[in-house]
């Protein structure tokens, strides 16, 4: 999760290993990559469906015993989602939400206010109401902090919350303070387990460690710690300002960047006075880092010279990076594909797809995807790349394509809403945050105007499947639940909404409406030569 409160989770953000990195002022995040980033700066039924009053209990999908085809799924979503109402409206925040996130197990949703620093925990399966109450209210308060913050608290507007990979803990950060909570907490009078100094935080993959980052220091804390005066396991980092920190996805390594150096630390031997396993020099001013899924590669981003450097984490004596990747005129990010075989860099006039085995100072990309690219991300299966541009354009590309003049598979039109074209939006530039559903079948785009759902199997010029109502003028955040059945959307009015995007549940709801019953006479009027076999029977 980056320090702006937006997670940068790629192909399946799941609270796994994440990164701390100083924010870039206008960067958006694909929210679909394994790493994260923190920084220190009643439904309308379908016509004529079913002869019974309810769905078949065997599979909850009415008559169909198998998964719907992509076309059928898209048709159901397009027809039923905008015609209905949210599953739930979560009330309690006085104004806009800064951050929201599902727990990795999908049971909980956390929201963090942009003005109030309170965090609220919700039942992620909440439904059937416009005034759902939170399970718990965690009041973030920086008063009473001791240790490094005493006598001069850090002023920070960064606010956010993140679950541990095990879903049992929650870390919140606001106004230079990080607090650790039990995710099972209930009520409005909840006491944090521990309070630490820091502007942002991230859990280790095993949930046993928490790393915090402030103006110049990264500290590692045991998550078993309690109280406000806790001694860190280690204070890490090169001399001077620490700019980014990241755990390797499988654990074991912690990378700390600052002052043109990245240090690699063994997390199993952390303690005061220990030495790093390796010091990678000549890294430039690292603004963010990401490990490959298997942890054997580390990509470091330097936006001052628009360079991504690729390092081997298994070599502790390397004097230079494995590869230097250039060509992005305004580097905004880099992310590995889910299988780790490719690396995607993006920014300025293009996104570039690289073989992660590439070597050398003058490496060449496998493919160049052109456009005024603000954000890019891989689909969960790695077969697609989605890019968004200032002005609202979103395009889907074949990640296996090769060459420098690629043609997108699909161009998503009217992304920003209100019927505006890219040209008409230039007077008020906009961009779209993007997130693939866990199965990759849908792409959610969220902008300052609207949230929309798209069929990722569609090709050519594509119109949205669903446009969800919202409040213009607020930068939305959309988040799929881990099972892909629910979409959570933040809101300027402080009441995020949960939307049902599960075709099985939508079909079952439609079949439960008696007016949708399909009689034999109605069937025969349309299909006189086919045996009567209504889909909801």
C-alpha positions, 0 to 999 in steps of 0.5 A: 500500500502506498502512503497516499492510502491507495494499495498498489496490489497487483495480480491479486492484492491479498495482504501478502508481502508489500512495500513501503515507498515514498509517494509520487504526487499523481501516481495511481495504482493498478491494485493488482500486483502482489506487492504493495507500497507504502510511502514516507512523503430489491432487484429488478428480475429478468423477463420471463425466467423460471416457473418456480418461486425460487432457485434450485438449491443445488447450485444456486444458479437456477437451471444451469448446472455449469459455469455460465459462459463469458457471454452469459456472465456479461449479459447477467451483470449488464442486465441485473447490476445497474437495475438493482441496489447495493447489497449494503451501504456502510454508514458512519464516516462523516466524510470521504473515505481515504482507503478501503480493503477486504481482509485476505480471507474475505470476511471483513472490510476496513475503511479509513476516513480522510478527515476523521482518523477513525477506522471502521471494521465491517462484515464483508458479507453485509447485505439488505440494508441502507444503514449498516453499522460497523462491527468496530470503530478503531479511533486512531489517536497519536496522543500518548506516543512515547519513544522516537516520537516523543517531543516532536510528532511527525506531521503527516496527512497519510492515512490508511489501514492494512490487514495482516496476511493471516487476517487476524491483525490490522495496522492503521497509520495516521499523523505519524503514528502506527497502531496494531489492532485485533481484526476480531475487535468489536464495539466502539471502545477498542484499545490498540494492541500496540502503538509505534512511530511511523508514517506507514506500515506493512506486514511480513508474509508470515504476519509475525513482523511489522515494518514501519517507515518515517522520515528517515528510518525503518523499524521492524517490530514483533506483532506480538508486542503490546503497549506504547513503549515497545522496543523495535527488533531492529532499526534498518537502512543505509545512512540518511533518508530511507525511501522504500522498504519491501518484504520478499513474497515468501518471506526471508528477505527485507529490502531497505532503500536509501541514499543510492543503496539497497540493503538486503536483510535476513528476517530470521536473524533480525536484531540490533547490531546485525549486518545486511546480507548484501548492499546493492550500490548504484541504485539511484534514488529508489522510490519503490521496489518490488520482488519477483513472486519467487523472490529471486529478482528485485526491481528498483524504480528511480523516477529521477532518471526514469530507470528500473534496475533489476537485481539478483537477490541470491547473489550477495556480492553483485557490484552492478544490476543484472539489467538496466531498463530504460525508455519510459520518459516519465516512469510511474511504476514497474510490476512483475507478472504473476508468474514472474516471467515478465516485468512491466514498466510504464509511464509517459508515452508507453508501457514496456514488457520485458523478459525478467531474465533480461541482462545488460545495460542496453536491454530491449523490451519484448513489446512497447505499448504506446499511449499517454500511460498513467497506470498499468497492470497484469491480469491475474493469469498474466495474459493481459496488460491493462493500461490507463491514460490521462483523459480516461483511456483504458486499453487491454493488450496481449502480454505475449505480443512482441514488437514496438507497434502493438495494437490493443486487443480492446479499447474501453470507451467512455471510461470517465463517464458523462459521455465525455470523449478523451478530447473533451476531457482534456480541459479537466484531465482525469485518469482511471484506477483499475482492478481486475477481478480475481478470475480476470473476467472483469475489470473495474475502472474508477475515476473522479466521475464514476465506477464501471465494470468491463468484460475483459473477453470483449475485443475492439471498441468496448462499452461498459457492462455496468455503470454504478451510480456515484457522486461526481468530483470524487476520486473513487476506489473500487475493490473486489472481494477475494472471491470476486463476488462483491465490489466495494466502492468508497464514497465522498459522503462517507458511506461506501457501498457493496455491490453484488457482481456474482452471476450465480447470486444475481440469477438466483435473485432473479429466479426468486421473483415470481413475476419472472416465472416462465409458463409453458405457454410463454415458452411455446410462444417463443420456442414452439419446437423445443421441449419446455425446460425453463432455466430456473426450474 
